[in-house]
Amino acid sequence: MMTKYEMIIYWSEEDQAYIAEVPELAGCMADGTTYQEAVKNAEQVIAEWLETAVELGRYVPDPKGRLLYA
């Protein structure tokens, strides 16, 4: 699965894992022992996040494909 949602991926010394955050989807993040595994896991979590939001009738943002500033 390929997603159009932005991912921020970084190494966490504390967790000893790569972390993939999806800023456009509140609370959506995943980790992995490799960069590729973090991306793959994030894609799965994005799919689950979207499915759950739809089931609960919650707002699903369109992917912006760019960095968001608060």
MDAnalysis code that builds the backbone (N, CA, C; Angstrom):
import MDAnalysis as mda
import numpy as np

u = mda.Universe.empty(210, n_residues=70, atom_resindex=np.repeat(np.arange(70), 3), trajectory=True)
u.add_TopologyAttr("name", ["N", "CA", "C"] * 70)
u.add_TopologyAttr("resid", np.arange(1, 71))
u.add_TopologyAttr("resname", ["MET", "MET", "THR", "LYS", "TYR", "GLU", "MET", "ILE", "ILE", "TYR", "TRP", "SER", "GLU", "GLU", "ASP", "GLN", "ALA", "TYR", "ILE", "ALA", "GLU", "VAL", "PRO", "GLU", "LEU", "ALA", "GLY", "CYS", "MET", "ALA", "ASP", "GLY", "THR", "THR", "TYR", "GLN", "GLU", "ALA", "VAL", "LYS", "ASN", "ALA", "GLU", "GLN", "VAL", "ILE", "ALA", "GLU", "TRP", "LEU", "GLU", "THR", "ALA", "VAL", "GLU", "LEU", "GLY", "ARG", "TYR", "VAL", "PRO", "ASP", "PRO", "LYS", "GLY", "ARG", "LEU", "LEU", "TYR", "ALA"])
u.atoms.positions = np.array([
    [0.851, -1.186, 0.000],
    [0.000, 0.000, 0.000],
    [0.891, 1.241, 0.000],
    [0.545, 2.176, -0.795],
    [1.282, 3.434, -0.849],
    [0.345, 4.530, -0.359],
    [0.817, 5.361, 0.526],
    [-0.023, 6.424, 1.078],
    [0.443, 7.789, 0.601],
    [-0.468, 8.726, 0.582],
    [-0.119, 10.090, 0.192],
    [0.023, 10.991, 1.409],
    [-0.148, 10.428, 2.599],
    [0.015, 11.206, 3.815],
    [1.500, 11.355, 4.131],
    [1.854, 12.536, 4.602],
    [3.236, 12.817, 4.971],
    [3.657, 11.945, 6.154],
    [4.892, 11.443, 6.095],
    [5.482, 10.705, 7.208],
    [6.774, 11.399, 7.603],
    [6.983, 11.520, 8.886],
    [8.257, 12.004, 9.413],
    [8.917, 10.804, 10.076],
    [10.102, 10.452, 9.597],
    [10.772, 9.242, 10.074],
    [12.104, 9.634, 10.700],
    [12.337, 9.130, 11.892],
    [13.582, 9.451, 12.592],
    [13.989, 8.292, 13.493],
    [15.251, 8.289, 13.892],
    [15.785, 7.280, 14.791],
    [15.574, 7.732, 16.228],
    [15.059, 6.852, 17.069],
    [14.869, 7.145, 18.483],
    [15.883, 6.345, 19.295],
    [16.834, 7.047, 19.904],
    [17.811, 6.370, 20.774],
    [17.103, 5.695, 21.939],
    [16.119, 6.397, 22.493],
    [15.388, 5.874, 23.644],
    [14.714, 4.542, 23.337],
    [14.085, 4.467, 22.163],
    [13.360, 3.248, 21.783],
    [14.224, 2.264, 21.008],
    [15.400, 2.732, 20.558],
    [16.266, 1.914, 19.709],
    [15.498, 1.392, 18.489],
    [14.774, 2.327, 17.862],
    [13.950, 1.985, 16.696],
    [13.736, 3.233, 15.858],
    [13.383, 3.012, 14.597],
    [12.948, 4.112, 13.736],
    [11.486, 4.389, 14.052],
    [11.130, 5.654, 14.128],
    [9.763, 6.079, 14.405],
    [9.230, 6.782, 13.163],
    [8.020, 6.428, 12.767],
    [7.346, 7.071, 11.635],
    [6.081, 7.727, 12.169],
    [6.059, 9.050, 12.134],
    [4.889, 9.805, 12.577],
    [4.132, 10.324, 11.362],
    [2.799, 10.367, 11.486],
    [1.936, 10.870, 10.409],
    [1.190, 12.081, 10.973],
    [1.767, 13.289, 10.809],
    [1.220, 14.477, 11.468],
    [-0.214, 14.829, 11.097],
    [-0.652, 14.464, 9.912],
    [-2.004, 14.822, 9.473],
    [-3.084, 13.962, 10.132],
    [-2.680, 12.832, 10.722],
    [-3.630, 11.926, 11.363],
    [-3.275, 11.836, 12.843],
    [-4.062, 12.470, 13.678],
    [-3.767, 12.581, 15.106],
    [-3.457, 11.229, 15.745],
    [-2.285, 11.165, 16.387],
    [-1.893, 9.955, 17.110],
    [-1.418, 8.815, 16.240],
    [-1.307, 9.039, 14.948],
    [-0.928, 7.965, 14.022],
    [0.592, 7.895, 13.916],
    [1.157, 6.777, 14.400],
    [2.594, 6.575, 14.323],
    [2.903, 5.091, 14.434],
    [4.098, 4.738, 14.002],
    [4.538, 3.340, 14.055],
    [6.047, 3.342, 14.245],
    [6.578, 2.151, 14.487],
    [8.027, 2.044, 14.608],
    [8.508, 0.801, 13.876],
    [9.825, 0.654, 13.817],
    [10.415, -0.513, 13.174],
    [11.910, -0.553, 13.454],
    [12.481, -1.731, 13.329],
    [13.919, -1.877, 13.566],
    [14.737, -1.332, 12.410],
    [14.105, -1.186, 11.239],
    [14.763, -0.568, 10.089],
    [13.865, 0.555, 9.581],
    [14.452, 1.429, 8.778],
    [13.704, 2.535, 8.169],
    [12.540, 1.973, 7.352],
    [12.829, 0.961, 6.543],
    [11.812, 0.363, 5.672],
    [10.693, -0.287, 6.486],
    [11.055, -0.933, 7.582],
    [10.045, -1.569, 8.425],
    [9.144, -0.509, 9.073],
    [9.723, 0.618, 9.481],
    [8.924, 1.692, 10.074],
    [7.921, 2.236, 9.059],
    [8.364, 2.421, 7.810],
    [7.467, 2.911, 6.757],
    [6.359, 1.892, 6.493],
    [6.722, 0.634, 6.366],
    [5.728, -0.425, 6.120],
    [4.703, -0.483, 7.254],
    [5.196, -0.431, 8.488],
    [4.288, -0.465, 9.634],
    [3.396, 0.770, 9.669],
    [3.950, 1.928, 9.320],
    [3.157, 3.161, 9.299],
    [2.054, 3.073, 8.247],
    [2.350, 2.509, 7.096],
    [1.329, 2.360, 6.056],
    [0.171, 1.497, 6.553],
    [0.480, 0.446, 7.306],
    [-0.562, -0.410, 7.873],
    [-1.385, 0.355, 8.909],
    [-0.698, 1.117, 9.766],
    [-1.380, 1.890, 10.796],
    [-2.252, 2.977, 10.167],
    [-1.780, 3.599, 9.090],
    [-2.588, 4.603, 8.380],
    [-3.880, 3.966, 7.877],
    [-3.770, 2.792, 7.261],
    [-4.965, 2.102, 6.754],
    [-5.942, 1.812, 7.887],
    [-5.428, 1.363, 9.023],
    [-6.291, 1.064, 10.174],
    [-6.896, 2.340, 10.749],
    [-6.096, 3.411, 10.804],
    [-6.585, 4.698, 11.315],
    [-7.756, 5.170, 10.458],
    [-7.566, 5.134, 9.142],
    [-8.611, 5.594, 8.223],
    [-9.865, 4.727, 8.328],
    [-9.686, 3.423, 8.394],
    [-10.824, 2.498, 8.504],
    [-11.618, 2.776, 9.783],
    [-10.911, 2.947, 10.886],
    [-11.572, 3.208, 12.162],
    [-12.308, 4.542, 12.140],
    [-11.677, 5.569, 11.589],
    [-12.313, 6.887, 11.508],
    [-13.609, 6.819, 10.705],
    [-13.579, 6.119, 9.580],
    [-14.773, 5.983, 8.743],
    [-15.866, 5.233, 9.509],
    [-15.492, 4.136, 10.174],
    [-16.468, 3.350, 10.935],
    [-17.133, 4.178, 12.029],
    [-16.358, 5.081, 12.649],
    [-16.885, 5.890, 13.745],
    [-17.506, 7.204, 13.272],
    [-17.486, 7.422, 11.963],
    [-18.062, 8.638, 11.409],
    [-17.250, 9.882, 11.707],
    [-15.951, 9.719, 11.924],
    [-15.086, 10.858, 12.226],
    [-14.518, 11.473, 10.956],
    [-14.097, 12.702, 11.085],
    [-13.503, 13.451, 9.983],
    [-12.200, 12.793, 9.524],
    [-12.051, 12.633, 8.215],
    [-10.826, 12.104, 7.626],
    [-10.228, 13.207, 6.751],
    [-9.070, 13.746, 7.155],
    [-8.480, 14.820, 6.362],
    [-7.926, 14.304, 5.033],
    [-7.999, 15.144, 4.016],
    [-7.354, 14.828, 2.749],
    [-5.856, 14.971, 2.937],
    [-5.065, 14.111, 2.298],
    [-3.618, 14.261, 2.420],
    [-3.160, 15.568, 1.787],
    [-2.330, 16.294, 2.515],
    [-1.847, 17.577, 2.014],
    [-0.550, 17.405, 1.239],
    [0.239, 16.397, 1.598],
    [1.474, 16.132, 0.892],
    [2.536, 17.201, 1.089],
    [2.440, 17.937, 2.204],
    [3.441, 18.960, 2.505],
    [3.521, 19.115, 4.018],
    [4.586, 19.734, 4.481],
    [4.780, 19.952, 5.904],
    [3.748, 20.937, 6.425],
    [3.132, 20.577, 7.552],
    [2.144, 21.444, 8.188],
    [2.796, 22.220, 9.316],
    [2.427, 23.457, 9.468],
    [2.927, 24.276, 10.559],
    [1.766, 24.616, 11.488],
    [1.989, 24.478, 12.771],
    [0.936, 24.746, 13.745],
    [0.792, 26.219, 14.020],
])
